[in-house]
């Protein structure tokens, strides 16, 4: 009964967020309910600042230090609980679940990686294993190649993210946002052989170019993001929303500004369409391997038990799995099912908090990240996926500006939780 009430409140909150976003996108500034007026844009006492090379170097060192701690923790775990400190024990600590598939794809390619006569790993997008395969020409170890790529992308993403936030909200917000990004309970996956760090770098860089209205670069970066993960193609939605809010195409149509619309088409819109080429390349890969551009959908459904559904049904499924875990997998309730329900509620709270504070394009991307990942029929890795939802650490930093004690508490709690989940992952528990 209480959980049903929770679902109803989630639906009401979701509808409210979407309604406010739509009204803000079309230029509305307030809602009227009789004598009550609700402002839809809350002014912020924040101003952007310039990022210097020294600032970028400090952020890079910060990210390098986080990687050092993360990799050091895996070596310490191996030394205490496993077979001692060695390269093999280090690899054993990190190589669980999807990592195995990425390593096989990098080594064998999509054509050579066959299981039970099928190319089941077609469901994994290709840019990350292709980069590992390319780096392997210089470094003869696929696992090392994966960790190098993830580490470099993580450092780069922290630098770009800091620049993005600082230029919009100032350096204090920039540092706080980076702190929350790195403290997030599942951010240790940025150091692993997964697509998180690569996708974060490409999506943040694409978003930065969108905000700067540099659409050709945004198109190229968005296409690469779409070649890394399915949701990358939805950066085109963010780009189009930014274009509509800044260029006012409806007004140009009303004024019959044909020249302005034509300039927008070849200077902006056509580059947004470039983002879709990343997804097109992935479909062509499916066609080349199995003769069907949508073969990955078949494997997702039949082998990986994955598809899409309304987020309410996904939450209901998580709730059922929380209280009735499979025999031998009782610990999963504490590492996957329960934390993901809490995470959705946490994200929804900050969607409500930020819908009047952040620019709508920030919130559109946050909505995409949350609801796309929580609308899966088999939501196993939402905690890892939400690590790339970079508007969340910005909202956490924004809330910490006026309540520093609460901010310090959340950073500490996040750090402790990250340590717990990271050790559980090293132990082979279901944290994926």
Buried (B, 14 or more C-beta within 10 A) or exposed (E): EEBEEBBEEBEEBBEEBBBBBEBBBEEEEEEEEEEEEEEBBEEBEBEBBEBEEEBBEBBBEBBBEBBEEBBEBBBBBBBEEBEEBEEEBBBBBBBBBBBEBBBBBBBBBBEEBEEEEBBBBBBBBBBBBBBBBEBBEEEEEBBBBBBBBBBBBBBBBBBBBBBBBBBBBBBBBBBBBBBBBBBBBBBBBBBBBBBBBBBBBBBBBBBBBBBEBEBEBBBBBBBBBBBBBBBBBBBBBBBBBBBBBEBBBEEBEEEEBEEBBEEBEEEBBEBBBBBBBBBBBBBEBBEEBBEEBEBBBBBBBEBBEBEEBEBBEBBBBBBEBBEEBEEEBEBBBBBBBBBBBEBBBBBBEBBBBBBBBBBBBBBBBBBBBBBBBBBBBBBBBBBBBBBBBBBBBBBBBBBBBEEEEEBEEBBEEBBEBBBBBBBBBBBEBBBB
